[in-house]
Amino acid sequence: MNIDLPEKRYYSIGELAQAFDVNASLIRFWDKEFDILKPKKNAKGNRMFTPADVKNLSLIYHLVKERGFTLEGAKGHLKKTDKKPLDKFEMISRLEHIKKELLAIKGEL
């Protein structure tokens, strides 16, 4: 899944919900369930997600929605492999993006 978000320091929960095409309540739920998500809260108490949180949220989305992990399975997978899944996930995402661009170039030929 390729997420189109502008370069910013912080993203609101609404922006992320729209980018991931899920409800904001699901992101709030994942925030409570997964320790790797650590959004800042502003004076109003609104969650503000950093780009690192967005990467972690992408990984959680991939595990739960795309690969079909249960929440407990995703938590165990993240704890078991530490930082390595994020590196592999980023690499796979980049390769999928490159593949999409190459197929578009091939279609233009």
N, C-alpha and C positions, 0 to 999 in steps of 0.2 A: 504494500500500500504506500503510495506516494502522497505526502501531505503538503499542500500548498499553503504555507504561512509566510507572511512577510518577516524580514529580519527585525526582531525586536528584543528588548531585554526581558519583558514580561508579557504573558498572554493571559487573557481572561478565560474563565471557564466556558463562557459562551463561544468564544473564538475556537477553542479546542473542540467543543461539542460539534460545532459546525464542520470543522476540518475532518474530524473522525466520523462524522455522520452518526452520532449517538446522542442520547439525551445527556444533559448536564448532570442529572442525578446519577448516571452511571459513572461519570468521572469523579463525582464527589464520593461515591461508594468505593471506587478503586483507590482513591486517596486515603480513605480510612483503612482499607484492607492491606495495602502494599506499603511497606516501610521505605522503599526506594523513592517514592514520590514525596517530596518535601516542598510544597508550594508555600510561598510567603503569603501573609495575610495583610491587607492594607488596614487603614483606620476603621473602615466600615466592616471589616471581617471578610471581605471578598478574597478568594484565592487568586493569587497571581503566580502563574507557572513560568519557570525559567526555561531556556532552550534545553537544558539538561533534563528537566522534568518532562519536556515534550518527547525527547528521545526515549526515556524510560516508559512513558505512556505508550509510545509506538510499540515498544517491545511487549508490554503487557497486552495491548490490543492484538498484536500478532499471535501471542501465545494463546489467549483466551478465545478470540473471535475467529482467527484464521486457522489455527492448528487444533482448536477444540479442547484445550486444557481446561480442567476445572480450576477454580480459584486456588484450592489447596495444592493442586499439581503445579500450577504456575508459580506459586510461592516457593514450593520445594525446588523447582527447577532454577529459580533465580538465586536461592540461597546456596544450592549445590555448586553452581558454576560461577558464582561471584561476578566479575566484570567481563568474562569471556563471551557470554551470550550477546551482550550489547555490541561487542566488536564484530562478532559473526553476523548479527542482524544488520548492522550498518553496512558491512561488506555486501551482503545479499541485496540489500536495498539499492546500493549503488550499482551493482551489476544488473539488477532489473531495470533501473533507469537507463543505463547504457544500452541494454537490449532494446528497450522501447525506442530510443533515439535511432539506433541502427536500423530497426524495422521501418521507422518512418523514412529514413534516407533511402532504404531499399525500395519502398513504395513510390518514391519520387523518381527513381531511375527508370 
